[in-house]
């Protein structure tokens, strides 16, 4: 079984920063995908042939990696609940806020795009389309949301590198 451990020079032994755990989580997800693909490729072979890799060994590695992933994600979630940002919100609340702000900004950008790309009239018999929202106001709101997202994201990244994984 392969075990993943990331070493950072300024960290105490047996501690891991939240940011390191997030990198490890991404690595484990890639490993799970790779194991799954290799297993998929070795499930069926022609009669009389041997698979390139032992499917039962791949299944064991997949199971072990899922177990490691589950434990790590649990620790990350626990840390996200307990770590506080400078705003007083938990890191989890900051993550939800960033996701919500990002989603809202994407929707408003779509509305701005729709309102800005109106079909033009070429003669007086063409149907006249009118914009029913304040495009300039929505653009200002998109800019404000972008600033809020940057601020929240900066606070989240700072917390990720300052706090140890629980």
VMD Tcl script that draws the C-alpha trace (Angstrom):
set ca {
  {0.00 0.00 0.00}
  {1.26 3.42 -0.91}
  {0.99 6.14 1.68}
  {1.16 9.80 0.81}
  {3.01 12.26 2.97}
  {3.92 15.77 1.99}
  {6.94 17.29 3.76}
  {7.15 21.03 4.31}
  {10.38 22.33 5.84}
  {8.93 24.78 8.37}
  {6.28 22.46 9.84}
  {6.51 20.58 13.11}
  {6.76 16.78 12.84}
  {3.39 15.00 12.75}
  {1.51 18.19 11.91}
  {-0.07 19.10 8.65}
  {-1.42 22.47 7.61}
  {-4.95 22.53 6.26}
  {-3.61 23.62 2.86}
  {-1.34 20.57 2.79}
  {-4.32 18.34 3.58}
  {-6.24 19.91 0.69}
  {-3.34 19.13 -1.64}
  {-3.25 15.58 -0.33}
  {-7.02 15.26 -0.82}
  {-6.66 16.30 -4.47}
  {-3.83 13.77 -4.88}
  {-5.94 11.00 -3.34}
  {-8.83 11.86 -5.68}
  {-6.49 11.53 -8.66}
  {-5.21 8.23 -7.29}
  {-8.77 6.94 -6.86}
  {-9.55 7.87 -10.46}
  {-6.36 6.21 -11.70}
  {-7.02 3.01 -9.73}
  {-10.58 2.93 -10.99}
  {-9.44 3.26 -14.60}
  {-6.78 0.57 -14.21}
  {-9.29 -1.76 -12.61}
  {-11.78 -1.06 -15.41}
  {-9.09 -1.99 -17.97}
  {-8.26 -5.28 -16.22}
  {-11.73 -6.61 -15.37}
  {-12.23 -8.50 -18.63}
  {-9.52 -10.27 -20.66}
  {-9.60 -12.75 -23.49}
  {-9.89 -16.37 -22.49}
  {-6.46 -17.83 -21.78}
  {-4.90 -14.39 -21.18}
  {-3.85 -12.87 -17.88}
  {-4.77 -9.29 -16.92}
  {-1.91 -6.80 -17.00}
  {-2.60 -5.99 -13.35}
  {-4.17 -8.14 -10.65}
  {-7.78 -6.91 -10.21}
  {-7.95 -8.11 -6.60}
  {-4.81 -6.12 -5.75}
  {-6.27 -3.08 -7.49}
  {-9.50 -3.51 -5.52}
  {-7.52 -3.72 -2.28}
  {-5.61 -0.54 -3.19}
  {-8.88 1.17 -4.13}
  {-10.45 0.18 -0.80}
  {-7.41 1.33 1.16}
  {-7.27 4.64 -0.71}
  {-10.99 5.26 -0.13}
  {-10.46 4.61 3.57}
  {-7.55 7.07 3.70}
  {-9.58 9.61 1.70}
  {-12.58 9.29 4.03}
  {-10.45 9.87 7.13}
  {-8.71 12.86 5.59}
  {-11.95 14.50 4.41}
  {-13.43 14.01 7.87}
  {-10.43 15.77 9.42}
  {-10.65 18.57 6.85}
  {-14.35 19.06 7.55}
  {-13.75 19.08 11.31}
  {-11.00 21.65 10.87}
  {-13.22 23.77 8.61}
  {-15.88 23.82 11.34}
  {-13.51 24.83 14.12}
  {-11.15 27.31 12.44}
  {-12.34 30.93 12.61}
  {-11.66 33.56 9.98}
  {-10.85 37.15 10.95}
  {-14.52 37.98 10.27}
  {-15.54 35.59 13.06}
  {-17.14 33.15 10.63}
  {-16.00 29.56 10.64}
  {-13.92 28.47 7.68}
  {-16.90 26.34 6.59}
  {-19.13 29.43 6.59}
  {-16.48 31.25 4.55}
  {-16.44 28.42 2.00}
  {-20.22 28.53 1.70}
  {-20.14 32.32 1.39}
  {-17.53 32.15 -1.39}
  {-19.55 29.53 -3.26}
  {-22.76 31.55 -2.92}
  {-21.12 34.82 -4.00}
  {-19.49 33.09 -6.98}
  {-22.77 31.54 -8.08}
  {-24.60 34.86 -7.74}
  {-21.89 36.66 -9.72}
  {-22.11 34.08 -12.53}
  {-25.89 34.50 -12.73}
  {-25.68 38.29 -12.79}
  {-23.00 38.14 -15.49}
  {-25.37 36.00 -17.57}
  {-28.15 38.56 -17.09}
  {-25.80 41.40 -18.10}
  {-24.74 39.44 -21.17}
  {-28.35 38.75 -22.14}
  {-29.34 42.38 -21.71}
  {-26.29 43.65 -23.56}
  {-26.65 41.40 -26.60}
  {-30.04 42.54 -27.79}
  {-31.00 42.14 -31.41}
  {-30.99 45.50 -33.17}
  {-33.87 46.81 -35.28}
  {-33.02 47.34 -38.91}
  {-36.27 48.97 -39.99}
  {-39.45 50.28 -38.40}
  {-41.36 47.03 -38.97}
  {-38.97 44.94 -36.88}
  {-40.10 44.08 -33.36}
  {-38.55 46.36 -30.77}
  {-36.91 44.64 -27.82}
  {-36.25 46.59 -24.66}
  {-34.02 45.82 -21.69}
  {-36.03 45.46 -18.50}
  {-33.15 45.67 -16.01}
  {-30.44 48.19 -15.15}
  {-27.38 46.75 -16.92}
  {-25.00 49.37 -15.49}
  {-26.30 48.67 -11.99}
  {-25.84 44.93 -12.48}
  {-22.29 45.54 -13.73}
  {-21.52 47.50 -10.56}
  {-22.98 44.65 -8.48}
  {-20.86 42.11 -10.41}
  {-17.77 44.21 -9.65}
  {-18.72 44.42 -5.97}
  {-19.30 40.65 -5.81}
  {-15.92 40.06 -7.46}
  {-14.25 42.15 -4.76}
  {-16.11 40.29 -1.99}
  {-15.11 36.94 -3.50}
  {-11.44 37.99 -3.61}
  {-11.59 39.10 0.04}
  {-13.27 35.90 1.24}
  {-10.94 33.76 -0.86}
  {-7.89 35.54 0.57}
  {-9.14 34.93 4.12}
  {-9.77 31.25 3.30}
  {-6.31 30.79 1.77}
  {-4.70 32.50 4.75}
  {-6.55 30.18 7.16}
  {-5.55 27.15 5.09}
  {-1.85 27.93 5.49}
  {-1.96 29.14 9.10}
  {-3.96 26.38 10.76}
  {-3.00 22.80 11.44}
  {-5.28 19.98 10.42}
  {-7.25 18.69 13.40}
}
mol new
graphics top color blue
foreach p $ca { graphics top sphere $p radius 0.5 }
foreach p [lrange $ca 0 end-1] q [lrange $ca 1 end] { graphics top cylinder $p $q radius 0.2 }
display resetview
